[in-house]
Amino acid sequence: MSKSLVAFYSRADENYFKGTLKMLDVGNTEVVAKMIKELTNSDIFKIEQVNPYSKDYNECIEQARADQRENKRPTLKEYPKSLDDYDVIYLGYPNYWGTMPMAVFTFLGHFDFDKKIIKPFCTHEGSGMGNSERDIKNVCSGAVVKKGIAIRGSSVFNVKEDIKKWI
């Protein structure tokens, strides 16, 4: 029997939500990650930066843009000890500037994903998956990257059936 892990990056605080800014106690990607954990009986791991982005949405997106332009790899608080026991990795993140947050690149660069199945999911407010699937393939040579699912952040509480179909 295969074992799976939901690894995700998510940001609460002030977020863009249906054309306005809204404070969130739990980030949209985390809501989806917990749904996937429940539906798949997966282990779960939250990717967190040592120095998180600002709680202010506009400052956050500027910090994320600067990290992307500089190809920074933010230091993470921790990593799973190993991914050896996992066959499938559900990888979640918000779409930042057409791809994953740079902390997700840090996470991916830390492990060997050879022969692992990666199933990406992202939250967004109109930008879809962007280039993230291609970027995962570039960083994780040898991995089998399946078609991802893009979920509008403002719809995360209404997507359980879509997630079931995608799984």
N, C-alpha and C positions, 0 to 999 in steps of 0.2 A: 504494500500500500504506500502510495506516495505521500510525502509530508510537504506542507506548504507554509509560506511565510508571507504576511502582509507587511511590507516595509513602506512607510509613507512619510512625507514631509507635509506639514499643515501649519497654517498660521491663523490664530484667532485674532482678536483685537479688531481694529477698524478695517473693514473690507468693502470692496465695491459689490453692490447687491442691487440688482434690478435698476440700474441707473442712478443710484444714490450711495452714500456711504453709511454703513451700519456697523455697530459694535457687535461682535460675535464672541460668545463664551467658548465655543468650540469651533475650530476651523472647518470649512466645508469638506476638505479632503479627509479629515479625521472622521467625520460622520460617515462618509462612504467606506473608509477603511474598516470601521467597526462593523458595518453591514457585511462586507466581504468576509471578515473574520467569522462572523456569526453563520453565514451561509456555507462556508467551506471548512469550518472547524480548524482554521489556520492559527498558527502563532502570530503575534503582532509585534512590530517594532516601530517606534517613532524616531525618525531622523531629526535631530535637533542640533542647531549650531551652538557653539560655546558663546558667541556674541550674536544674539538674535537681532533681526531687523527691528526697526522702530515699530511701535504700536500704531503710530500715525500712518495711514494708508499711503499718502503721497510721499512721505519720507521713505517708507518701506520700498515703494516701487523704484525710487531713485537709487536707493542702496543696492537693490537687486540688479538694476540696469548697470550700475558702475561695476559690480562684481562680474557681471557677464562680459562687459566690454574688456575688462582686465583679465578675463579667464581665470578668476580667483577660485580657489578651492577652500571655502571656509572650514575651519577646524570644527569637528563634531564633538559633542559631549561624550559619546560612546558609540560602540559598534556591537552587534551580536558577536559572540565568541567565534562563531563559525557559521558558514552556510552549508557545510558538507551534508547535513541531514535533510536538506530541502531540495526537492525536485522542481517545485514551482514557486516563483517569487511574484506576488502581486505587488507592483510598484506604483505607488500613488504620489501625486504632487499637483500643485496648482500650476497653471500655465503662466510662466513669467517670461515676458518678452519673446514669445514664440517657442519656448522650450521649457525644460525643467529648471527649478531653482539650482543655483550652483552647489548648494549643499548636497543635492541628490547626485550630482557628478562626483563629489567627494566620496560619497557612500559607494557608488558604483566602482570607482577607481580603487577602492580598498580591497575588493574581493575578486576572485577568479570565478567567472560565471560560465565557464566552458560546460556545455551540455545541460545547463539549467534552462528551464522555460521561464521567460519573463512575460508577464501579462500586465502591461501598463494601463493605468487609469489616471485621468486628470480632471480637475475641476477648472472651470473658466466662466467667463460671462460673455462669450461670443467668439473666442479665438480658437476653440477646439483643441486638438492635439498639437497643433503647430508642427514643428520639426522634431518633436521629442522622440518619436519612434525611431526615426533615422539616427538621432543622436545616441539613443540607447544601443542600437546596433553598432555604432562606431566605437563606443566605449567598452562594450561587452562582447568582444570577439569570441566566437564559439558558442554564444548563447542562442537559443531559439526565441526570437522576439515575436510574440503573437500580436494580432491586431488589438489595439487598445480601445478603450471606451472613454469618450469625452462627455462630461456631465456638467451642465450649468450649475454653478454654485448655488444659485437661488432656488434650484429644484431638488437639492440633495435629499430632502425628506420624502420625495415622491418617486424615487427611482428604483425601488427594491426589485420590481419585476424586470426592469431593463438590466439590472445587475445580474439577476438569476439567469436570464437568457445569455448574457455575455460570458458568464462563468462556464 
